[in-house]
Amino acid sequence: MANPTMHLLLLSLLIATAAGKGLEKGPLENKVLDVPEGTPVPYALYQFQASHLEVDGFRLTGETEGKISISEDGWLYLEQTLDWVHTQTHTLELEALVGSEPVEGPVIITINVLDVNNHAPSFNQTDYIGIVKERTPAGVPFARVFATDLDDPESPNAHLSYTLVSQIPNRDNTLFFQINSNTGEISTTAEGERLLKARESVIHSRGGDFSDSLKKRFDDYCTPTGDIPYELNPFYSCVQRAEFRRLNPLEDPDFTLIVRVEDMGGESVNALNGNARVKIVVQENLWVNPGPINLREQLKGIYPMPIGKVQSNDPSAFYRLVQKERELTFPFNVTEEGAILLTEELDREDKAMYILVVFAEDSYGNQVDPPLEVQVVVDDVNDNAPICEEELSVFEVQENEPTGSPVGHLMVHDADDDNTPNALLSYSLVTQTPSSVFTIDGISGRIQAKQMLQRRDATEYHLTVRVNDPGFSTECKVLIKVIDINNELPIFEMNDYGSHNLSEDTALGHTLLTVKATDADDPGTGSSRIEFHITAGNEDGVFAMETDDNGEGRLVVAKPLNYETASSYKLQIVARNPEPLVSGLEYGAESSAVVSVAISDVDEAPVFDMDILDVTVPEDTKEGATLLKIDAKDPEGKEILFKMEGDTKGWLEIDPATGEIKIKNKAVLDRETVEAFHFTVVAFEKANPELSSEHEVSVRLLDVNDNVPKLTENQAFICVKKPQPIVLTALDADADPFGAPFTFSLAQGKKSPNWDLSAVDGTSAKLTLKKSPSEDKTFLIPINIKDNAGMGITQKFEVRVCNCTELGYCFTEPGVHAGVLGMPTTIGILAGTVVFIALVLIIAFHRIKKDNQKKALLGETDAIL
C-alpha cells in the first residue's frame, strides 16, 4: 500500500485536476479513453466505482509501462506523460479487490494516445547537391529533397509541404528554380530553362585527362615563355582553377537554395518546420540540337558531305544515328566525332523533311545524353514545270449571263514548293475559237466572259492557256459550254416522306431513305443537275445528304445518335441547282420536302468521366490509403458497379459501389519490384453485367529510401608477394537521390593499421593492404557503406592474405595442416569410424549365426542316415 501522506497528496492533486477538467465517474466496466500525448502529470483520467460495497482497492495490469496507475478509490491517472511515437494504444485490465482477492472484473480498459503536433519535420540530410544542364526543360526534376515527421502519418500533423525560401544569388529577383510542394522534386522554371548559363571551363575531347593534358594544352595554345614556371603563371593558374572546379563542382556551386518543409500541409501558423540547403551547379550543355538544318535539293558536291555536328557532354561518348520515320532510303550517317553526313543528293519532291534521331552512348550502349531529334529541311529549287490537272478542262456558263460573269478557275499544279517563287504561276490566253470573248486573270487563272453569250452564236468555245513559272512553261486546253438558262425548278416526287424509326446505336453512314426530284432544264447541264441539302431540324449535324447525278439523294446518319439528347427530328430537305435561276424565278414548296425521324432508346454501356487516368504515388504509401476514385455514369441513369482486372501484384482493391481504389491491407508497394504498372477498371450495369466499359489506369511509384547499398561480393584474397588492391562494389536498388554516390568507410571511422579504404567512383572503393602478415591470415573487415542520403549499414568483408601459385590463387603446402583438424572434422571422422566398426560386427555376427544353423542342419541329416 502507498504511504498515506503521499496518497493524500496525490489524491488532492487528482481532485483538483478533476475539479478543473470535470472528469467522469462510472461503473466498473469496459472503457475506451482518448488521451492526448504530452498531457501534464499527474493527470486524472476516470474514476471507476465498484458495485461491491466492501471493495477497498483496485489492481491494474497490462501495458501500463509504469506510466498509468490506479488509486485505492478507483481513480485511473497518469504518473508519466504518454508518447504517441512510442505507443499508440495501451490495453489494460482492472479488477476490484477486497483485501487482495478480486471481487469484480477484470474489465478491459483501452487508452488511445492521441497524436499532437510535437515533432518538427526533418530532412534526411542538411545539405543536398543538384547538377543541372543548361536548357533543361522547365518542370523536369533534376534533384529531390526528402523529409520525415514522427507524428501520425494519417493526420495533418505529418502532412508535409515543401517550399523554396530563397535562391542565392537572385539577381533581378528572377527565380530559376521551383520545388514540388508534395514530392520535394526540384526543377527549373521557364526563366531557368531560358537563362541558366554555365561558367566557362576547359573542354576535353575524347579521352582527355586533367593531370596528363593540361600542361600540354597550355603549351600548345598559350606558348608561355620557358622562364616562368607553370605555378607562377597567372593565366595557367586561372585555367587550373577552372579545371579544378570542373572536377569538383560542388566546392563552388552556382546557386544555393534554402528549402523549407512544414507539417500540417504548410497551411497553419502553428505548423512546425525544418530547413535544408541545396547546392546547385549549372553545367554547360554541349548536347545541343543543330537543327533545323536546311539543304538545297539536288545539291552538287562531294559525298558524304558534312551538314551538321553534335557534341555529347561525355567526351568518351559514341554516336549513333537512326531515322524516326520508316523510309526505304536514309541518306545520312554520323562519325565518331559527331559530324552528321549526307551521303547522296536529296529531292524535295520525294521528301521535304527528314527527322534524324541522334544517340550518345557509352561503350556498353547506355545513353549518356537524351536523344536528339534533328530536323533536316530540303529547300526547293525550280526543277518542275507546271502541270494541267485535267487534259481538257470543261466549264459551263449560262447564256444571257451579264458581262464579267465568272466561268471558272483553271486548275494547274506545280510540284515545287508553294511557299517559294518556284511555284508562282502566271496565266495568259494564247488562242480562242470561234471568237475572242473570254479573259483570264494572270495570277489566279480565273476565266471570265467579256460579253453576254448566246447559244445561237456558239454552243462551245475552245481556249489555249499558257501557264508559266519562273523557269518553265505549259499550255492547257479549255472547253467552255454555253448552256440553256435555268428557268425550270427542281420538283420532289413527294413533299412528305413520312415517319421513320432508328435505334440510337445505328451505325454511322446508314442510309435512312432515298429522295428523288426532277428538273426540266437541258439534261447534263448545271441548270438541270440537282443537289440536296438539309435546311432545318438538323442543328447538331446528326444527318447529312449525299447527292447523285441522277436526281436522287440519300439521307444518311453522319454522327452518333443519342436518345437522351434528342429523341426525335423533323428534317426539311430542299432541292437546288448549282446554276442560278433566271431573274424573277424563286424556289418554292415544290422544291422542298420533310421527313420525321424517331430515335428509340438502347441500353448503353456506362461511360467514364475522364479520358486519361494516370496516378503518381510514393512507394511507402500506407495500406488502406486511397489511390484514386473512378467516376462513371450510365447514360440511362441505371445503377452501375465497378471491378478491377490486371492487378498482377495484388496490391489494390476497389469498392464495387463507389469506384474508390485503395491499397490492400498488408500490401506493400515496392518501386524496386516495378516502377510503373497498369490495370483495368471495368464499369458495368448492376442489372446487366454484360453491358460494360473498360478504362486503363497507369500508376507510377515514386522512390523512397527503403534500401541500403550492399556489397556484390563478401570475400576475396590477396597474394603476399604481389599484393593488389581489392575493388569493392556495392549496389542499391533505390533511385536517385537515394542511391549512388556511396560513401565507403571502415567501421566506426577508425583507422586500421593493416588496411586503407579509398573511393574509386560513386559505387566502388579500393581496399588496400598496408602491411603483409608474416603468414597466411584471414581478416574480417567491417565496412560501412552509406547511400547518397546517408543511409547504410556495416557489412563484413572477408579477406584471406596468402601465398599464391603462378596462376594467382592461394597455395596450401602439403602437410601443413596434418593433424590440425577442426572440431567438426574430428567429430565426423570419429562418427564414420564407429559406424564402420558397427557394420563389421553386424556382418560377422550374421555369418556366425548362419554357420551355426548350417551345422545344426548337417547334424540332423547324419542322424537320419
Buried (B, 14 or more C-beta within 10 A) or exposed (E): EEEEEEBEEBBEBBEEBBEEEEBEEEEBEEBEBEBBBBBEBBBBBBBBEBEEEEBEBBBBEBBBEEBBBBBBBBBBBBBBBBBBEEBBEBEBBBBBBBEEEBBBBBBBBBBBBBBBBBBBBBBBBEEBBBBBBBBBEBEEBBBBBBBBBBBBBEBBBBBBBBEBEEBEEEEEEEBBBBBBBBBBBBBBBEBBBEBBEBBEBBEBEEEBEBEEBBEEBBEEEEEBEEEEEBEEBEEBEEBBEEBBBBEEBEEEBBBBBBBBBBBBBBEEEEBBBBEBBBBBBBBBBBBEBBBEBEBEBEBEEEEBBEBBEBBBBBBBBBBBBEBEEEEEEBBBBBEEEBBBBBEEBBEBBEBBEBEBEBBBBEEEEEEBBEBBEBBBEBBBBBBBBBBBEEEEBEBBBBBBBEEEBEBBBBEBBBBBBEEBEBBBBBBEBEEBEEEEBBBBBEEEBBBBBEBBBEBEBBBEBEBBBBBBBEEBEBEBBBBBBBBBBBBBBBBBEEEEBEEEEBEBEBEEEEEBBEBBBBBEBBEEBBBBBBBBBBEEBBEEEBBBBBBEEEBBBBBBBBEEBBBEEBBEBEBBBBBBBEBBBEEEEEBEEEBBBBBBBEBEBBBBBBEBEEEEBEEEBBBBBEEEEEBBEBEBEBBBEBEBBBBBEEBEBEBBBBBBEEBBBBBBEEBBBBBBEBBEBEBEBBBBBEEEEEBBBEBEBEBEBBBBBBBBBBBEEEEEBBBBEEBEBBEBBBEBBBBBBBBBBBBBBBEEEEEBEBBEBEBEEEBBBBBBBEEBEEEBEEBEBBBBBBBBBEBBEEBEBEBEBBEBEEEEEBEEEEEEEEEEEEEEEEEEEEEEEEEEEEEEEEEEEEEEEEEEEEEEEEEEEEEEE
